[in-house]
């Protein structure tokens, strides 16, 4: 038994050195069954230091996969060389491990369109000191918690096809976090996750919503081209704070049109909160009234046609009330801001009411046009 200063900067006690064929200090061969356990189609690696092996670990693992092993569990192991997995397997579990060099699943250097199907991927209490890649894979069960990515973490084109919430729990992304073209089939939650570097979700698909409420975001996030976050299922699950974050991140990169869309969703979430009369804590009658008017008049300053329609409706109502005619030439008096009190039969209250309503609607009309046309 030996004690090692591992690349992860911590002590690993009772690690067998795989490169020395599991020899102890007196060159006696350990009982290999203590460290490599085979159970039918499952293999368990436990308490091993993989350092300067003559045969890289990924080739050893490839041999095991070719021999019918498809369930891999790695516990309390340290890897000082690359780990590359390019063959399909049913289950991979990493617990309390450290990877000093690259860890790639389906790196696709030779076959960029290859898809790897994974039944279960479970990563816990693990540290990746170099680049991590999980490319173009389909995963049915996924767990990722208490893990540090010191360099880039890349989940390009991976599909998380789980049947329960997808949770990234207590994760540190120190560098780039890349989720380009990734598909999340269930509600995606980043809980106590820190994004210290840049991250992007370019063209990612959120089928049942996103939660960034408990995420710590230190640099820009790119949400360009994301899909289905504005669909009914996603809207049901996604909270106001998440829509605010997405809106803000889109604004930071100058994507004004898309940011307006998520601003609308943010306000809609707020409206439902303050208008929920079963919620005494967040309920607000005044805010509820203002947001409902804002929604009805212009869909939160995003629909100029709706504002224009309401201007016409206001004119028709005043015209009918003052002239007893639904349509007449007088209609234009009551949709103009320039008419005088005499045009309202000297009724000062009707005059003021008309101007206030029209002033608000014209403001909403101009704002809605400007949101989609400003630089």
Short mmCIF file of the C-alpha atoms (twelve columns), coordinates in Angstrom:
data_MODEL
# 
_entry.id   MODEL 
# 
loop_
_atom_site.group_PDB 
_atom_site.id 
_atom_site.type_symbol 
_atom_site.label_atom_id 
_atom_site.label_alt_id 
_atom_site.label_comp_id 
_atom_site.label_asym_id 
_atom_site.label_seq_id 
_atom_site.Cartn_x 
_atom_site.Cartn_y 
_atom_site.Cartn_z 
_atom_site.pdbx_PDB_model_num 
ATOM 1   C CA . UNK A 1   0.000   0.000   0.000   1 
ATOM 2   C CA . UNK A 2   1.243   3.473   -0.846  1 
ATOM 3   C CA . UNK A 3   0.262   7.080   -0.351  1 
ATOM 4   C CA . UNK A 4   0.418   9.299   -3.447  1 
ATOM 5   C CA . UNK A 5   0.417   13.046  -4.002  1 
ATOM 6   C CA . UNK A 6   -2.037  13.014  -6.867  1 
ATOM 7   C CA . UNK A 7   -2.349  15.549  -9.701  1 
ATOM 8   C CA . UNK A 8   -5.565  16.692  -8.013  1 
ATOM 9   C CA . UNK A 9   -3.516  18.145  -5.204  1 
ATOM 10  C CA . UNK A 10  -4.672  15.762  -2.511  1 
ATOM 11  C CA . UNK A 11  -3.570  12.530  -0.876  1 
ATOM 12  C CA . UNK A 12  -4.824  9.205   -2.209  1 
ATOM 13  C CA . UNK A 13  -4.182  6.438   0.280   1 
ATOM 14  C CA . UNK A 14  -4.010  2.761   -0.640  1 
ATOM 15  C CA . UNK A 15  -3.791  3.315   -4.374  1 
ATOM 16  C CA . UNK A 16  -2.299  0.432   -6.293  1 
ATOM 17  C CA . UNK A 17  0.058   1.444   -9.090  1 
ATOM 18  C CA . UNK A 18  -1.388  -0.155  -12.196 1 
ATOM 19  C CA . UNK A 19  1.718   0.494   -14.279 1 
ATOM 20  C CA . UNK A 20  3.755   -1.729  -11.963 1 
ATOM 21  C CA . UNK A 21  1.312   -4.597  -12.378 1 
ATOM 22  C CA . UNK A 22  -0.110  -3.932  -8.925  1 
ATOM 23  C CA . UNK A 23  3.195   -4.632  -7.139  1 
ATOM 24  C CA . UNK A 24  3.724   -3.613  -3.566  1 
ATOM 25  C CA . UNK A 25  6.975   -2.200  -2.116  1 
ATOM 26  C CA . UNK A 26  8.430   -5.722  -1.826  1 
ATOM 27  C CA . UNK A 27  7.490   -6.590  -5.408  1 
ATOM 28  C CA . UNK A 28  4.755   -8.949  -4.298  1 
ATOM 29  C CA . UNK A 29  1.757   -9.029  -6.599  1 
ATOM 30  C CA . UNK A 30  -1.391  -7.777  -4.916  1 
ATOM 31  C CA . UNK A 31  -4.608  -9.731  -5.150  1 
ATOM 32  C CA . UNK A 32  -5.830  -8.133  -8.352  1 
ATOM 33  C CA . UNK A 33  -9.421  -8.948  -7.382  1 
ATOM 34  C CA . UNK A 34  -9.194  -6.188  -4.801  1 
ATOM 35  C CA . UNK A 35  -8.692  -3.592  -7.506  1 
ATOM 36  C CA . UNK A 36  -10.271 -4.932  -10.700 1 
ATOM 37  C CA . UNK A 37  -13.557 -6.755  -10.186 1 
ATOM 38  C CA . UNK A 38  -15.417 -8.441  -13.016 1 
ATOM 39  C CA . UNK A 39  -19.056 -9.448  -12.622 1 
ATOM 40  C CA . UNK A 40  -20.382 -10.904 -15.861 1 
ATOM 41  C CA . UNK A 41  -20.704 -7.850  -18.147 1 
ATOM 42  C CA . UNK A 42  -19.615 -5.376  -15.444 1 
ATOM 43  C CA . UNK A 43  -16.120 -4.269  -14.457 1 
ATOM 44  C CA . UNK A 44  -15.119 -2.238  -11.394 1 
ATOM 45  C CA . UNK A 45  -11.789 -0.393  -11.102 1 
ATOM 46  C CA . UNK A 46  -11.135 0.613   -7.497  1 
ATOM 47  C CA . UNK A 47  -8.267  2.415   -5.716  1 
ATOM 48  C CA . UNK A 48  -5.832  2.423   -8.653  1 
ATOM 49  C CA . UNK A 49  -3.273  4.974   -9.806  1 
ATOM 50  C CA . UNK A 50  -3.012  4.898   -13.613 1 
ATOM 51  C CA . UNK A 51  0.194   6.779   -14.355 1 
ATOM 52  C CA . UNK A 52  2.914   5.736   -16.851 1 
ATOM 53  C CA . UNK A 53  1.281   2.586   -18.156 1 
ATOM 54  C CA . UNK A 54  2.934   1.068   -21.190 1 
ATOM 55  C CA . UNK A 55  -0.532  0.410   -22.595 1 
ATOM 56  C CA . UNK A 56  -2.847  3.464   -22.258 1 
ATOM 57  C CA . UNK A 57  -5.944  2.923   -20.168 1 
ATOM 58  C CA . UNK A 58  -8.324  3.692   -23.037 1 
ATOM 59  C CA . UNK A 59  -6.882  0.767   -25.039 1 
ATOM 60  C CA . UNK A 60  -7.230  -1.487  -22.019 1 
ATOM 61  C CA . UNK A 61  -10.840 -0.371  -21.658 1 
ATOM 62  C CA . UNK A 62  -11.480 -0.828  -25.380 1 
ATOM 63  C CA . UNK A 63  -10.325 -4.428  -25.057 1 
ATOM 64  C CA . UNK A 64  -12.740 -4.960  -22.172 1 
ATOM 65  C CA . UNK A 65  -15.604 -3.447  -24.182 1 
ATOM 66  C CA . UNK A 66  -14.775 -5.726  -27.130 1 
ATOM 67  C CA . UNK A 67  -14.901 -8.703  -24.755 1 
ATOM 68  C CA . UNK A 68  -18.485 -8.004  -23.698 1 
ATOM 69  C CA . UNK A 69  -18.000 -5.615  -20.788 1 
ATOM 70  C CA . UNK A 70  -20.515 -2.760  -21.071 1 
ATOM 71  C CA . UNK A 71  -21.035 -1.631  -17.477 1 
ATOM 72  C CA . UNK A 72  -18.034 0.291   -16.103 1 
ATOM 73  C CA . UNK A 73  -17.600 1.576   -12.564 1 
ATOM 74  C CA . UNK A 74  -14.475 3.520   -11.574 1 
ATOM 75  C CA . UNK A 75  -14.071 4.362   -7.878  1 
ATOM 76  C CA . UNK A 76  -11.312 6.377   -6.190  1 
ATOM 77  C CA . UNK A 77  -8.900  6.204   -9.132  1 
ATOM 78  C CA . UNK A 78  -6.368  8.662   -10.505 1 
ATOM 79  C CA . UNK A 79  -5.530  8.988   -14.217 1 
ATOM 80  C CA . UNK A 80  -2.391  10.852  -15.277 1 
ATOM 81  C CA . UNK A 81  -2.833  10.072  -18.993 1 
ATOM 82  C CA . UNK A 82  -5.640  10.559  -21.526 1 
ATOM 83  C CA . UNK A 83  -8.846  8.579   -21.215 1 
ATOM 84  C CA . UNK A 84  -10.680 8.179   -24.525 1 
ATOM 85  C CA . UNK A 85  -13.902 6.179   -24.916 1 
ATOM 86  C CA . UNK A 86  -15.192 5.729   -28.455 1 
ATOM 87  C CA . UNK A 87  -17.229 2.534   -28.147 1 
ATOM 88  C CA . UNK A 88  -20.795 2.177   -26.935 1 
ATOM 89  C CA . UNK A 89  -21.490 1.002   -23.416 1 
ATOM 90  C CA . UNK A 90  -24.550 0.655   -21.210 1 
ATOM 91  C CA . UNK A 91  -23.320 2.337   -18.047 1 
ATOM 92  C CA . UNK A 92  -20.362 4.400   -16.844 1 
ATOM 93  C CA . UNK A 93  -19.968 5.514   -13.235 1 
ATOM 94  C CA . UNK A 94  -17.127 7.754   -12.002 1 
ATOM 95  C CA . UNK A 95  -16.931 8.353   -8.260  1 
ATOM 96  C CA . UNK A 96  -14.214 10.198  -6.368  1 
ATOM 97  C CA . UNK A 97  -11.807 10.161  -9.326  1 
ATOM 98  C CA . UNK A 98  -9.211  12.518  -10.737 1 
ATOM 99  C CA . UNK A 99  -8.275  12.987  -14.416 1 
ATOM 100 C CA . UNK A 100 -5.076  14.920  -15.034 1 
ATOM 101 C CA . UNK A 101 -5.231  14.698  -18.837 1 
ATOM 102 C CA . UNK A 102 -8.047  14.627  -21.403 1 
ATOM 103 C CA . UNK A 103 -11.265 12.749  -20.806 1 
ATOM 104 C CA . UNK A 104 -13.206 12.265  -24.043 1 
ATOM 105 C CA . UNK A 105 -16.312 10.265  -24.833 1 
ATOM 106 C CA . UNK A 106 -16.873 10.033  -28.608 1 
ATOM 107 C CA . UNK A 107 -14.231 12.559  -29.651 1 
ATOM 108 C CA . UNK A 108 -15.221 12.010  -33.321 1 
ATOM 109 C CA . UNK A 109 -11.841 12.827  -34.828 1 
ATOM 110 C CA . UNK A 110 -12.179 10.016  -37.361 1 
ATOM 111 C CA . UNK A 111 -15.965 9.724   -37.558 1 
ATOM 112 C CA . UNK A 112 -17.677 13.104  -36.951 1 
ATOM 113 C CA . UNK A 113 -21.210 11.737  -37.463 1 
ATOM 114 C CA . UNK A 114 -20.912 8.779   -35.125 1 
ATOM 115 C CA . UNK A 115 -23.497 8.669   -32.318 1 
ATOM 116 C CA . UNK A 116 -22.793 6.777   -29.087 1 
ATOM 117 C CA . UNK A 117 -25.789 5.537   -27.110 1 
ATOM 118 C CA . UNK A 118 -25.341 5.430   -23.329 1 
ATOM 119 C CA . UNK A 119 -27.806 3.901   -20.914 1 
ATOM 120 C CA . UNK A 120 -26.449 5.631   -17.802 1 
ATOM 121 C CA . UNK A 121 -23.721 8.190   -17.064 1 
ATOM 122 C CA . UNK A 122 -23.047 8.927   -13.398 1 
ATOM 123 C CA . UNK A 123 -20.243 11.332  -12.414 1 
ATOM 124 C CA . UNK A 124 -19.823 12.309  -8.753  1 
ATOM 125 C CA . UNK A 125 -17.096 13.831  -6.577  1 
ATOM 126 C CA . UNK A 126 -14.707 13.938  -9.527  1 
ATOM 127 C CA . UNK A 127 -12.173 16.411  -10.863 1 
ATOM 128 C CA . UNK A 128 -11.156 16.985  -14.497 1 
ATOM 129 C CA . UNK A 129 -7.898  18.939  -14.692 1 
ATOM 130 C CA . UNK A 130 -7.791  18.953  -18.509 1 
ATOM 131 C CA . UNK A 131 -10.400 19.165  -21.263 1 
ATOM 132 C CA . UNK A 132 -13.597 17.155  -20.928 1 
ATOM 133 C CA . UNK A 133 -15.651 16.183  -23.994 1 
ATOM 134 C CA . UNK A 134 -18.947 14.375  -24.275 1 
ATOM 135 C CA . UNK A 135 -19.813 14.607  -27.951 1 
ATOM 136 C CA . UNK A 136 -22.797 13.487  -29.999 1 
ATOM 137 C CA . UNK A 137 -24.069 10.976  -27.463 1 
ATOM 138 C CA . UNK A 138 -27.557 9.887   -26.437 1 
ATOM 139 C CA . UNK A 139 -27.964 9.403   -22.684 1 
ATOM 140 C CA . UNK A 140 -31.010 7.898   -20.986 1 
ATOM 141 C CA . UNK A 141 -29.985 8.348   -17.332 1 
ATOM 142 C CA . UNK A 142 -27.680 11.161  -16.230 1 
ATOM 143 C CA . UNK A 143 -26.176 12.273  -12.896 1 
ATOM 144 C CA . UNK A 144 -23.521 14.977  -12.512 1 
ATOM 145 C CA . UNK A 145 -22.782 16.396  -9.060  1 
ATOM 146 C CA . UNK A 146 -19.959 17.663  -6.846  1 
ATOM 147 C CA . UNK A 147 -17.567 17.850  -9.801  1 
ATOM 148 C CA . UNK A 148 -14.947 20.380  -10.971 1 
ATOM 149 C CA . UNK A 149 -14.039 21.098  -14.604 1 
ATOM 150 C CA . UNK A 150 -10.750 23.008  -14.487 1 
ATOM 151 C CA . UNK A 151 -10.495 23.388  -18.276 1 
ATOM 152 C CA . UNK A 152 -13.072 23.293  -21.091 1 
ATOM 153 C CA . UNK A 153 -16.186 21.153  -20.669 1 
ATOM 154 C CA . UNK A 154 -17.843 20.379  -24.000 1 
ATOM 155 C CA . UNK A 155 -21.210 18.617  -24.380 1 
ATOM 156 C CA . UNK A 156 -21.606 19.306  -28.124 1 
ATOM 157 C CA . UNK A 157 -24.645 17.697  -29.777 1 
ATOM 158 C CA . UNK A 158 -25.352 15.400  -26.841 1 
ATOM 159 C CA . UNK A 159 -28.976 14.411  -26.255 1 
ATOM 160 C CA . UNK A 160 -30.110 13.975  -22.678 1 
ATOM 161 C CA . UNK A 161 -33.099 11.675  -23.160 1 
ATOM 162 C CA . UNK A 162 -33.884 11.181  -19.499 1 
ATOM 163 C CA . UNK A 163 -37.367 10.672  -18.064 1 
ATOM 164 C CA . UNK A 164 -36.780 12.907  -15.034 1 
ATOM 165 C CA . UNK A 165 -35.297 16.348  -14.367 1 
ATOM 166 C CA . UNK A 166 -31.755 16.883  -15.654 1 
ATOM 167 C CA . UNK A 167 -29.773 18.317  -12.743 1 
ATOM 168 C CA . UNK A 168 -26.229 19.718  -12.786 1 
ATOM 169 C CA . UNK A 169 -25.638 19.907  -9.027  1 
ATOM 170 C CA . UNK A 170 -22.724 21.643  -7.265  1 
ATOM 171 C CA . UNK A 171 -20.503 21.976  -10.335 1 
ATOM 172 C CA . UNK A 172 -17.616 24.373  -11.005 1 
ATOM 173 C CA . UNK A 173 -16.974 25.255  -14.646 1 
ATOM 174 C CA . UNK A 174 -13.645 27.096  -14.387 1 
ATOM 175 C CA . UNK A 175 -13.217 27.660  -18.148 1 
ATOM 176 C CA . UNK A 176 -15.477 27.281  -21.189 1 
ATOM 177 C CA . UNK A 177 -18.744 25.424  -20.735 1 
ATOM 178 C CA . UNK A 178 -20.087 24.444  -24.154 1 
ATOM 179 C CA . UNK A 179 -23.585 23.118  -24.800 1 
ATOM 180 C CA . UNK A 180 -23.851 23.753  -28.537 1 
ATOM 181 C CA . UNK A 181 -26.755 21.947  -30.261 1 
ATOM 182 C CA . UNK A 182 -27.423 19.990  -27.085 1 
ATOM 183 C CA . UNK A 183 -30.920 18.565  -26.562 1 
ATOM 184 C CA . UNK A 184 -32.462 18.475  -23.089 1 
ATOM 185 C CA . UNK A 185 -35.606 16.367  -23.158 1 
ATOM 186 C CA . UNK A 186 -36.602 17.203  -19.566 1 
ATOM 187 C CA . UNK A 187 -36.486 20.185  -17.212 1 
ATOM 188 C CA . UNK A 188 -32.850 21.347  -16.960 1 
ATOM 189 C CA . UNK A 189 -31.687 22.639  -13.572 1 
ATOM 190 C CA . UNK A 190 -28.295 24.191  -12.784 1 
ATOM 191 C CA . UNK A 191 -28.284 24.097  -8.973  1 
ATOM 192 C CA . UNK A 192 -25.335 25.621  -7.128  1 
ATOM 193 C CA . UNK A 193 -23.378 25.672  -10.376 1 
ATOM 194 C CA . UNK A 194 -20.663 28.271  -10.967 1 
ATOM 195 C CA . UNK A 195 -19.826 29.373  -14.518 1 
ATOM 196 C CA . UNK A 196 -16.479 31.128  -14.060 1 
ATOM 197 C CA . UNK A 197 -15.628 31.218  -17.754 1 
ATOM 198 C CA . UNK A 198 -17.618 31.909  -20.895 1 
ATOM 199 C CA . UNK A 199 -20.389 29.507  -21.772 1 
ATOM 200 C CA . UNK A 200 -22.680 28.998  -24.703 1 
ATOM 201 C CA . UNK A 201 -25.906 27.174  -25.444 1 
ATOM 202 C CA . UNK A 202 -25.927 27.957  -29.145 1 
ATOM 203 C CA . UNK A 203 -28.911 26.213  -30.794 1 
ATOM 204 C CA . UNK A 204 -29.547 24.146  -27.671 1 
ATOM 205 C CA . UNK A 205 -33.052 22.693  -27.310 1 
ATOM 206 C CA . UNK A 206 -34.923 23.009  -24.006 1 
ATOM 207 C CA . UNK A 207 -37.996 20.838  -24.338 1 
ATOM 208 C CA . UNK A 208 -39.317 21.313  -20.795 1 
ATOM 209 C CA . UNK A 209 -37.676 24.443  -19.516 1 
ATOM 210 C CA . UNK A 210 -34.546 25.766  -17.833 1 
ATOM 211 C CA . UNK A 211 -33.662 26.880  -14.294 1 
ATOM 212 C CA . UNK A 212 -30.687 29.210  -13.734 1 
ATOM 213 C CA . UNK A 213 -31.997 30.697  -10.492 1 
ATOM 214 C CA . UNK A 214 -29.315 29.045  -8.344  1 
ATOM 215 C CA . UNK A 215 -26.456 29.412  -10.846 1 
ATOM 216 C CA . UNK A 216 -23.538 31.800  -10.361 1 
ATOM 217 C CA . UNK A 217 -22.685 33.351  -13.734 1 
ATOM 218 C CA . UNK A 218 -19.465 35.362  -13.861 1 
ATOM 219 C CA . UNK A 219 -19.051 35.907  -17.616 1 
ATOM 220 C CA . UNK A 220 -21.165 36.064  -20.753 1 
ATOM 221 C CA . UNK A 221 -23.501 33.284  -21.823 1 
ATOM 222 C CA . UNK A 222 -24.402 32.878  -25.480 1 
ATOM 223 C CA . UNK A 223 -28.032 31.861  -26.002 1 
ATOM 224 C CA . UNK A 224 -28.104 32.538  -29.752 1 
ATOM 225 C CA . UNK A 225 -30.559 30.327  -31.600 1 
ATOM 226 C CA . UNK A 226 -31.862 28.434  -28.567 1 
ATOM 227 C CA . UNK A 227 -35.064 26.517  -29.199 1 
ATOM 228 C CA . UNK A 228 -38.334 25.718  -27.410 1 
ATOM 229 C CA . UNK A 229 -37.666 27.831  -24.311 1 
ATOM 230 C CA . UNK A 230 -40.659 29.924  -25.395 1 
ATOM 231 C CA . UNK A 231 -42.960 26.929  -25.936 1 
ATOM 232 C CA . UNK A 232 -45.827 25.994  -23.639 1 
ATOM 233 C CA . UNK A 233 -44.060 23.148  -21.780 1 
ATOM 234 C CA . UNK A 234 -40.956 25.237  -21.155 1 
ATOM 235 C CA . UNK A 235 -42.935 28.291  -20.068 1 
ATOM 236 C CA . UNK A 236 -44.729 26.200  -17.434 1 
ATOM 237 C CA . UNK A 237 -41.414 25.244  -15.768 1 
ATOM 238 C CA . UNK A 238 -39.071 28.161  -16.428 1 
ATOM 239 C CA . UNK A 239 -39.085 30.832  -13.717 1 
ATOM 240 C CA . UNK A 240 -38.966 34.616  -13.985 1 
ATOM 241 C CA . UNK A 241 -35.329 34.868  -12.877 1 
ATOM 242 C CA . UNK A 242 -34.177 32.484  -15.606 1 
ATOM 243 C CA . UNK A 243 -35.976 34.479  -18.300 1 
ATOM 244 C CA . UNK A 244 -34.382 37.635  -16.868 1 
ATOM 245 C CA . UNK A 245 -30.906 36.067  -17.114 1 
ATOM 246 C CA . UNK A 246 -31.482 34.903  -20.690 1 
ATOM 247 C CA . UNK A 247 -32.803 38.347  -21.663 1 
ATOM 248 C CA . UNK A 248 -29.851 40.106  -20.048 1 
ATOM 249 C CA . UNK A 249 -27.264 37.817  -21.651 1 
ATOM 250 C CA . UNK A 250 -28.817 38.339  -25.095 1 
ATOM 251 C CA . UNK A 251 -28.759 42.102  -24.558 1 
ATOM 252 C CA . UNK A 252 -25.061 41.993  -23.629 1 
ATOM 253 C CA . UNK A 253 -24.156 40.494  -27.008 1 
ATOM 254 C CA . UNK A 254 -26.460 42.908  -28.871 1 
ATOM 255 C CA . UNK A 255 -29.213 40.430  -29.740 1 
ATOM 256 C CA . UNK A 256 -32.043 42.907  -29.083 1 
ATOM 257 C CA . UNK A 257 -34.837 41.144  -30.975 1 
ATOM 258 C CA . UNK A 258 -34.468 37.842  -29.133 1 
ATOM 259 C CA . UNK A 259 -33.932 39.614  -25.811 1 
ATOM 260 C CA . UNK A 260 -37.307 41.341  -26.281 1 
ATOM 261 C CA . UNK A 261 -38.983 37.956  -26.615 1 
ATOM 262 C CA . UNK A 262 -37.605 36.761  -23.294 1 
ATOM 263 C CA . UNK A 263 -38.365 40.130  -21.706 1 
ATOM 264 C CA . UNK A 264 -42.000 39.475  -22.586 1 
ATOM 265 C CA . UNK A 265 -41.837 36.024  -21.002 1 
ATOM 266 C CA . UNK A 266 -40.197 37.508  -17.895 1 
ATOM 267 C CA . UNK A 267 -43.025 40.030  -17.496 1 
ATOM 268 C CA . UNK A 268 -45.648 37.359  -18.082 1 
ATOM 269 C CA . UNK A 269 -44.128 35.303  -15.261 1 
ATOM 270 C CA . UNK A 270 -44.212 38.376  -13.025 1 
ATOM 271 C CA . UNK A 271 -47.841 39.117  -13.951 1 
ATOM 272 C CA . UNK A 272 -48.915 35.623  -12.964 1 
ATOM 273 C CA . UNK A 273 -47.047 35.947  -9.670  1 
ATOM 274 C CA . UNK A 274 -48.520 39.303  -8.620  1 
ATOM 275 C CA . UNK A 275 -52.007 38.353  -9.822  1 
ATOM 276 C CA . UNK A 276 -52.038 35.090  -7.887  1 
ATOM 277 C CA . UNK A 277 -54.492 35.961  -5.115  1 
ATOM 278 C CA . UNK A 278 -53.651 32.738  -3.298  1 
ATOM 279 C CA . UNK A 279 -50.096 34.002  -2.798  1 
ATOM 280 C CA . UNK A 280 -50.226 36.608  -0.037  1 
ATOM 281 C CA . UNK A 281 -46.470 37.159  -0.118  1 
ATOM 282 C CA . UNK A 282 -46.110 38.212  -3.772  1 
ATOM 283 C CA . UNK A 283 -49.638 39.419  -4.502  1 
ATOM 284 C CA . UNK A 284 -50.013 43.059  -5.580  1 
ATOM 285 C CA . UNK A 285 -53.302 44.424  -6.917  1 
ATOM 286 C CA . UNK A 286 -51.758 47.580  -8.369  1 
ATOM 287 C CA . UNK A 287 -48.932 45.726  -10.139 1 
ATOM 288 C CA . UNK A 288 -51.460 43.200  -11.391 1 
ATOM 289 C CA . UNK A 289 -53.603 45.978  -12.902 1 
ATOM 290 C CA . UNK A 290 -50.636 47.712  -14.558 1 
ATOM 291 C CA . UNK A 291 -49.225 44.489  -16.034 1 
ATOM 292 C CA . UNK A 292 -52.616 43.368  -17.324 1 
ATOM 293 C CA . UNK A 293 -53.104 46.701  -19.087 1 
ATOM 294 C CA . UNK A 294 -49.579 46.456  -20.455 1 
ATOM 295 C CA . UNK A 295 -50.255 42.946  -21.755 1 
ATOM 296 C CA . UNK A 296 -53.655 43.719  -23.297 1 
ATOM 297 C CA . UNK A 297 -52.564 46.958  -24.946 1 
ATOM 298 C CA . UNK A 298 -49.351 45.830  -26.639 1 
ATOM 299 C CA . UNK A 299 -48.257 42.429  -25.261 1 
ATOM 300 C CA . UNK A 300 -45.595 44.155  -23.148 1 
ATOM 301 C CA . UNK A 301 -44.593 46.673  -25.844 1 
ATOM 302 C CA . UNK A 302 -43.859 44.006  -28.440 1 
ATOM 303 C CA . UNK A 303 -46.971 44.059  -30.650 1 
ATOM 304 C CA . UNK A 304 -47.410 47.381  -32.444 1 
ATOM 305 C CA . UNK A 305 -50.438 46.112  -34.398 1 
ATOM 306 C CA . UNK A 306 -52.294 45.444  -31.127 1 
ATOM 307 C CA . UNK A 307 -51.696 49.037  -30.004 1 
ATOM 308 C CA . UNK A 308 -52.879 50.355  -33.357 1 
ATOM 309 C CA . UNK A 309 -56.019 48.235  -33.110 1 
ATOM 310 C CA . UNK A 310 -56.776 49.615  -29.638 1 
ATOM 311 C CA . UNK A 311 -56.342 53.188  -30.940 1 
ATOM 312 C CA . UNK A 312 -59.005 52.461  -33.542 1 
ATOM 313 C CA . UNK A 313 -61.280 50.847  -30.931 1 
ATOM 314 C CA . UNK A 314 -60.994 53.895  -28.648 1 
ATOM 315 C CA . UNK A 315 -61.908 56.169  -31.577 1 
ATOM 316 C CA . UNK A 316 -64.954 54.047  -32.451 1 
ATOM 317 C CA . UNK A 317 -66.204 54.034  -28.840 1 
ATOM 318 C CA . UNK A 318 -65.921 57.821  -28.437 1 
ATOM 319 C CA . UNK A 319 -67.454 58.370  -31.862 1 
ATOM 320 C CA . UNK A 320 -70.434 56.160  -31.017 1 
ATOM 321 C CA . UNK A 321 -70.953 57.800  -27.617 1 
ATOM 322 C CA . UNK A 322 -70.746 61.403  -28.857 1 
ATOM 323 C CA . UNK A 323 -72.396 61.159  -32.299 1 
ATOM 324 C CA . UNK A 324 -74.538 58.009  -32.001 1 
ATOM 325 C CA . UNK A 325 -72.805 56.788  -35.130 1 
ATOM 326 C CA . UNK A 326 -70.450 53.810  -35.195 1 
ATOM 327 C CA . UNK A 327 -68.624 54.927  -38.337 1 
ATOM 328 C CA . UNK A 328 -68.413 58.529  -39.467 1 
ATOM 329 C CA . UNK A 329 -65.925 61.165  -40.542 1 
ATOM 330 C CA . UNK A 330 -65.766 62.278  -36.901 1 
ATOM 331 C CA . UNK A 331 -63.898 59.077  -36.077 1 
ATOM 332 C CA . UNK A 332 -60.589 60.789  -36.938 1 
ATOM 333 C CA . UNK A 333 -61.207 63.437  -34.274 1 
ATOM 334 C CA . UNK A 334 -61.250 60.799  -31.587 1 
ATOM 335 C CA . UNK A 335 -58.048 59.028  -32.609 1 
ATOM 336 C CA . UNK A 336 -56.056 62.262  -32.848 1 
ATOM 337 C CA . UNK A 337 -54.098 63.893  -30.056 1 
ATOM 338 C CA . UNK A 338 -54.651 67.346  -31.584 1 
ATOM 339 C CA . UNK A 339 -58.427 67.747  -31.218 1 
ATOM 340 C CA . UNK A 340 -59.869 70.334  -28.800 1 
ATOM 341 C CA . UNK A 341 -62.339 70.209  -25.939 1 
ATOM 342 C CA . UNK A 342 -65.100 71.513  -28.238 1 
ATOM 343 C CA . UNK A 343 -64.888 68.269  -30.274 1 
ATOM 344 C CA . UNK A 344 -66.069 66.461  -27.116 1 
ATOM 345 C CA . UNK A 345 -69.174 68.685  -26.660 1 
ATOM 346 C CA . UNK A 346 -67.125 70.727  -24.168 1 
ATOM 347 C CA . UNK A 347 -67.073 67.730  -21.815 1 
ATOM 348 C CA . UNK A 348 -63.725 68.178  -20.091 1 
ATOM 349 C CA . UNK A 349 -63.711 64.717  -18.489 1 
ATOM 350 C CA . UNK A 350 -64.238 62.935  -21.820 1 
ATOM 351 C CA . UNK A 351 -61.605 65.147  -23.433 1 
ATOM 352 C CA . UNK A 352 -58.971 64.327  -20.800 1 
ATOM 353 C CA . UNK A 353 -59.886 60.609  -20.754 1 
ATOM 354 C CA . UNK A 354 -59.514 60.382  -24.524 1 
ATOM 355 C CA . UNK A 355 -56.120 62.106  -24.525 1 
ATOM 356 C CA . UNK A 356 -54.728 60.022  -21.656 1 
ATOM 357 C CA . UNK A 357 -55.784 56.726  -23.237 1 
ATOM 358 C CA . UNK A 358 -54.544 57.722  -26.697 1 
ATOM 359 C CA . UNK A 359 -51.270 59.064  -25.275 1 
ATOM 360 C CA . UNK A 360 -50.582 55.730  -23.575 1 
ATOM 361 C CA . UNK A 361 -51.512 53.705  -26.677 1 
ATOM 362 C CA . UNK A 362 -49.418 55.860  -29.034 1 
ATOM 363 C CA . UNK A 363 -46.491 55.480  -26.654 1 
ATOM 364 C CA . UNK A 364 -46.917 51.686  -26.712 1 
ATOM 365 C CA . UNK A 365 -47.202 51.776  -30.503 1 
ATOM 366 C CA . UNK A 366 -43.931 53.713  -30.918 1 
ATOM 367 C CA . UNK A 367 -42.125 51.606  -28.301 1 
ATOM 368 C CA . UNK A 368 -43.174 48.329  -29.960 1 
ATOM 369 C CA . UNK A 369 -41.916 49.494  -33.368 1 
ATOM 370 C CA . UNK A 370 -38.699 50.825  -31.909 1 
ATOM 371 C CA . UNK A 371 -37.893 47.590  -30.051 1 
ATOM 372 C CA . UNK A 372 -37.559 45.685  -33.308 1 
ATOM 373 C CA . UNK A 373 -35.906 48.451  -35.367 1 
ATOM 374 C CA . UNK A 374 -33.440 50.220  -33.062 1 
ATOM 375 C CA . UNK A 375 -29.717 49.730  -33.451 1 
# 
